[in-house]
Amino acid sequence: MLGVDIIRDVHSGKLYVLEVNPHGNVWHLSSPFVRKVDPEYVRARYAQFNALDRAANLLIQKTRSDAR
């Protein structure tokens, strides 16, 4: 797993990659670690980049391309 730090310019909406973390230093959206974090903060993390829908759509695309 690669952790990719991305920010969005509030004025233009452009996305910028800050760094790639090859050792899996990622946001813990669903790991046991997140159980210790304020639920509102966790919801904000999911909402920031529409994480669940984005992950599902990427998995669907990958599955379809590999099935061909």
Secondary structure, 3 states (H helix, E strand, C coil): CCEEEEEECCCCCCEEEEEEECCCCCCCCCCHHHHHCCHHHHHHHHHHCCHHHHHHHHHHHHHHHHHC
